[in-house]
């Protein structure tokens, strides 16, 4: 088997020179799918894929597992998102706001840089350097 670039296509050829498959040169999912198919159908060994393409054995195993579980469509589906990821961002923002309100009420120093910067920008908190301007300097 050999690999040839024809324009913007990557073409995989059999030993007889017949094209086996092709994908775009910027199509990463197509590459992953192709290398997994070649391994599963017995055209090449895992070590050959690792040596020729310079990928890790773990990526070959992951691609094979994905192909066996979901077929070709598994490579082209949108990545799964954890429902907690989207909730975590909003919860973090709520916690940051509550901390800011409590700190302002109690007159505490806010250690969260982002919340502090927002509070200074909004005028709810004085900048750290501003408070030293009011005090006399020691000479």
C-alpha positions in Angstrom: 0.0 0.0 0.0 1.2 3.5 -0.7 0.0 7.0 0.0 0.0 9.8 -2.6 -1.1 13.4 -2.5 -3.0 14.5 -5.6 -3.8 18.2 -5.4 -5.7 18.7 -2.1 -6.5 15.0 -1.8 -4.7 12.2 0.0 -5.1 9.0 -2.0 -4.3 5.5 -0.6 -3.3 3.0 -3.3 -3.1 -0.8 -3.3 0.0 -2.6 -4.2 -1.3 -2.8 -7.8 -1.7 1.0 -7.9 -5.5 0.9 -7.6 -7.0 3.7 -5.4 -8.5 2.2 -2.2 -9.8 5.5 -0.7 -9.2 9.2 -0.5 -9.8 12.1 1.8 -9.0 15.8 1.8 -5.6 16.8 3.1 -7.2 18.8 5.9 -9.8 16.2 6.8 -8.6 14.8 10.1 -11.7 12.8 10.8 -11.3 11.2 7.3 -7.7 10.3 8.2 -8.7 8.7 11.5 -11.5 6.8 9.9 -9.2 5.5 7.1 -6.4 4.3 9.3 -9.0 2.5 11.5 -10.5 0.8 8.5 -7.2 -0.3 7.2 -6.3 -1.9 10.5 -9.8 -3.5 11.0 -9.9 -5.0 7.5 -6.4 -6.4 7.8 -4.6 -4.2 5.2 -2.0 -3.1 7.7 -0.8 -3.8 11.2 -1.0 -1.3 14.1 2.8 -1.0 14.1 2.8 -0.1 10.4 0.3 2.7 11.0 2.3 4.0 13.9 5.5 3.9 11.9 4.3 5.3 8.6 2.0 8.1 9.9 3.8 8.9 13.1 0.7 8.5 15.3 0.5 7.0 18.8 -0.6 3.4 19.3 -3.3 4.8 21.7 -4.8 6.9 18.9 -5.0 3.9 16.6 -6.7 1.8 19.4 -9.1 4.7 20.1 -10.0 5.0 16.4 -10.6 1.3 16.1 -12.8 1.3 19.2 -14.8 4.2 17.8 -15.2 2.6 14.4 -16.3 -0.7 15.9 -18.8 1.0 18.2 -20.3 3.6 15.8 -19.0 2.9 12.3 -18.0 5.7 10.0 -20.6 8.1 11.3 -18.8 8.0 14.7 -15.9 10.0 13.2 -18.1 12.7 11.8 -20.5 13.3 14.6 -20.3 16.4 16.8 -18.3 15.9 20.0 -20.3 14.9 23.0 -20.7 17.5 25.6 -21.2 16.8 29.3 -24.3 18.5 30.5 -22.5 19.5 33.7 -20.0 21.5 31.7 -22.6 24.1 30.7 -24.1 24.2 34.2 -20.7 24.5 35.8 -20.0 27.8 34.1 -23.2 29.4 35.2 -22.8 28.1 38.7 -19.3 29.5 38.9 -20.6 32.9 37.8 -23.4 32.8 40.4 -20.9 31.8 43.1 -18.5 34.6 42.1 -21.4 37.1 42.3 -22.4 35.9 45.7 -18.8 36.1 47.0 -18.5 39.6 45.6 -21.7 40.7 47.3 -20.8 39.2 50.6 -17.3 40.6 50.5 -18.6 44.1 49.7 -21.1 43.8 52.6 -18.5 42.7 55.1 -15.8 45.0 53.7 -13.4 42.1 52.9 -10.6 42.0 50.4 -11.6 40.1 47.3 -9.0 37.6 46.2 -10.7 36.5 43.0 -8.9 38.5 40.3 -11.6 38.4 37.8 -14.3 39.4 40.3 -12.1 42.1 41.7 -11.3 43.5 38.3 -15.1 43.6 37.4 -15.9 45.3 40.7 -13.2 47.9 40.2 -14.4 48.5 36.6 -18.0 48.8 37.7 -17.1 51.2 40.5 -18.3 48.9 43.2 -14.8 48.6 44.7 -11.8 50.9 44.8 -8.6 49.8 43.2 -5.9 48.6 45.6 -3.5 51.3 44.5 -6.1 54.0 44.9 -6.4 53.4 48.6 -2.7 54.2 49.2 -3.1 57.6 47.5 -5.2 58.9 50.5 -2.7 57.9 53.1 0.4 59.9 54.0 3.8 58.5 52.8 6.6 57.7 55.3 9.9 59.4 54.6 
